[in-house]
Amino acid sequence: MRAVITVVGRDAVGILAKVSGCCSDHHINVIEVTQSILQDVFAMIMMVDISGCDIPFTKLVDEMMELGNQNGLVIHCMHEEIFDAMHTI
């Protein structure tokens, strides 16, 4: 089972480390990462494998949102199926 994590906010040192650290803490494998810095805005998309996650997905979503709030970022985490459905016409 996979999920998509998106992160947007002002660029700062350690954003990737904080998000991937949260993933590691919950046994979530990062499959792929793409990131860009547009002037001073950081944007990242991560594809992660949540099959080994040790907490319910809803709790992971809340933790990622809280991590974003603590760091001035907007972090969204959603199941791959929902992401795909949202982007299918």
C-alpha positions, 0 to 999 in steps of 0.5 A: 500500500502506498501514499503520497506526501506533499510538502510546501513552505518557505525553504529551510534547512532540514525539511526533507530530513524531518519528513523522512525522519517521521516516516522512518519512525513509523517504518514507512519506506520512502520510494521516491522523492522529487523536490524543487525550490522556486525562489524561496518556496520549497515544494516536495512530493514523496511516494511512500510504502505504508504497508509496514506503518506501525500506526493507523493511517489517520494518525499518520496524517495528523502527525504529518499535519502537526509536523507541518504546523510546527515548521511553517509548512503545509504537509498533506498525506493521502492514499495513492488511490485517493490521489489517483482518483482526484487526478483522473478525469 
